[in-house]
Amino acid sequence: MENDEVTYFSPIPEEECRSLLGSVEFGRVAWTADDGVMVLPVNFQLVDGHVVFHTAQGSTLAKIADGANVAFQADEIDPDSAIGWSVLLRGTTRQAPANIPAHSWMSDERSLGVMIEETSLSGRVISGRKREQS
């Protein structure tokens, strides 16, 4: 049986990657911690082209606020059509300026802003076809 489905995993230009990041509020930050690789979900905002998220003082994420090498991924994929996009930003963290207001979905105090200084940015358009479950 011949497979004639159209699928692709095409690169997205950097400026479009930034625009896509600005269109969502949720992503994942990943880094190497003392006990191995960590990946945590965060809600974030794009401030002057930088990913900024807020966390509580003393939290796991607070430990990476000053100079950690991180990867940040955000995406939007429709589960029914298997079409969407994914953006990966790599960079180094630093404390965000205090004048950036917290933008957190959590109800507790998230006063420590963490900003990611970009070192690379890439993205992919995802288009596929879901396979039938057997």
N, C-alpha and C positions, 0 to 999 in steps of 0.2 A: 504494500500500500504506500503510495507516494504521499509525502508530507508537504503540503503547499501552504501551510500557515505562515503568516508574516509576523516575525518577532524581531525585536531589536533592543539593544542596550547601548544607545548612542550618547556620545559626550554632549554636555551642555556647556556653552561658553560661560566664562567667569561672571560677567555682568548679569546674565540670566540666573546663575546660581545665587548671587546676592539677592536678586529680586525674589526668587523662590524662598530663600531663607526668611525674607521679610514678610512672606505671606502666611507663615505658620507660627505657632507659639510653643511648640513642643519638640524636643529633640533628645539626644543621648550624648553624654560626655563620657569619654573613655580615657584611661591613663593606667600606667603601671604603678601600683601601690606596693607597699612593703611585702604584702602577702600574695601578690599576683595581679593580674589584669582586673581592673574594675570598670564597669559600665553602669552608669546611673541615669535615669530619666530626669530631665529638668524642663521646666517651662522657661522661656527666655524671651528676650527682645533684641532687636537689631538696633544698635545705637552708633550712628556715624560709621556704619559698615562693620562694626564689631559685635560679635555675639556676647551678650551680657546676661548672666543669671544671678539670682540672689540665693543665699543659703544662710543658715543660722551659724553664729559663732560656735566653734567647737565641734561642728558636724564633720562628717567624712569629707564632704565637699570643701569645707573650710581649709582642710589640709593642703589643697592644691591651689589656693588663692595666690600664691607668690612663686611664679617661675616653674610650674610643672609643664611638661610637654604633654599635650592632649590631642585627642581627635574628637570632633563633634559631628554628629550626623543627624540630619533631619530629612524627612521624606513624607510623601503623600502618595499612597497607592490605593486604587480602588480595588477591593477584593473581588468584586463581581467581574470586572472587565480585565483585571490583571494589567492595568495601565496606570502609569504614574511617573514619579521622579524620585531621585535620592541625591542628596548633596552631602559631601564630606569636606569639612574644613579641618585643617591641622594647624596647630599653633602653640603658643606659650601663654600661660595665664599670668595675670597680674590683678591686683585689686582694682576694681572699677572706681572712678571718681565718686565721691560721696554724694554729689548732686544728682546722680542718676537714681530716680525713685525705684523702690523694689516693685517688681512685677511678678508676684508669686501667687500660685494657686493655693498655697498652703495657708492655713489660718494663723499659724504661730509667727513669731518674729523672725523674718529673714532679712537681716540688716547688712550682711556682708555681700557686697557685689563682687562678682568675679567676671573679668573681661578676658576674652581670648584674642590675643594679637595673632593675626593670620600669618602663616608661613606658606600655606598652599590651599587652594580651593578647587574642587572638581565636582562634577555631577554627571548623572546619567539619566536619560529618559528610559523608562522601563515599559516595554510593551510585549505582551505575551498572550498566551491562551491557557486558561486553567485546564488541567487534565481531569478527566472524569475519574471520580473515586470508585475503586472496585471493592 
